[in-house]
């Protein structure tokens, strides 16, 4: 489809420590998915969505979108 796709992981450190997480990121990268950075939060920490870097998604896809213009 040639549509840029970006993901920003939002998970806690216990989830990020699971081997399936790293494997999933590797598979997504192989598929051409753009993956942003995110520092996992503490398990059972409430909230955090207000610190989610939404603007990073735009930064990730901007080069692909400008190339299409």
C-alpha positions as CSV (number, residue, x, y, z in Angstrom):
1,X,0.0,0.0,0.0
2,X,3.0,2.3,0.4
3,X,1.6,4.0,3.4
4,X,4.1,4.8,6.1
5,X,3.3,3.1,9.5
6,X,4.9,4.2,12.7
7,X,4.4,2.7,16.2
8,X,5.5,4.1,19.6
9,X,5.6,1.4,22.2
10,X,3.8,2.2,25.4
11,X,4.5,-0.5,28.0
12,X,5.9,-1.2,31.4
13,X,9.4,-2.5,32.1
14,X,8.1,-6.0,33.0
15,X,6.5,-6.3,29.6
16,X,9.5,-4.9,27.8
17,X,11.7,-7.5,29.5
18,X,9.8,-10.3,27.9
19,X,11.7,-11.9,24.9
20,X,8.6,-11.7,22.7
21,X,8.7,-7.9,22.9
22,X,12.1,-7.7,21.3
23,X,11.2,-10.3,18.8
24,X,8.0,-8.4,17.9
25,X,10.0,-5.2,17.4
26,X,12.5,-7.0,15.1
27,X,9.6,-8.5,13.0
28,X,8.0,-5.1,12.7
29,X,11.2,-3.5,11.6
30,X,11.7,-6.3,9.0
31,X,8.2,-5.3,7.6
32,X,9.3,-1.7,7.2
33,X,7.3,-0.4,10.2
34,X,8.9,2.7,11.7
35,X,9.4,2.3,15.5
36,X,9.8,5.2,17.8
37,X,11.5,5.3,21.1
38,X,9.9,5.0,24.5
39,X,11.2,4.5,28.0
40,X,9.1,1.8,29.6
41,X,7.4,2.9,32.8
42,X,7.3,1.1,36.1
43,X,4.9,-1.8,36.4
44,X,1.5,-0.8,37.8
45,X,2.3,2.9,37.3
46,X,-0.8,4.8,36.6
47,X,-1.1,7.2,33.8
48,X,1.7,8.3,31.6
49,X,-0.3,9.0,28.4
50,X,0.3,12.7,29.0
51,X,4.0,12.1,28.6
52,X,3.5,10.0,25.4
53,X,5.5,11.7,22.6
54,X,2.8,11.9,19.9
55,X,4.9,14.4,17.9
56,X,7.5,11.6,17.4
57,X,5.0,9.8,15.1
58,X,4.9,12.8,12.8
59,X,8.7,13.0,12.9
60,X,9.0,9.3,12.0
61,X,6.6,9.5,9.0
62,X,7.5,13.0,7.7
63,X,10.4,11.8,5.4
64,X,8.2,9.2,3.8
65,X,5.3,11.6,3.4
66,X,7.5,14.3,1.9
67,X,9.0,11.8,-0.6
68,X,5.5,11.0,-1.8
69,X,4.7,14.7,-2.5
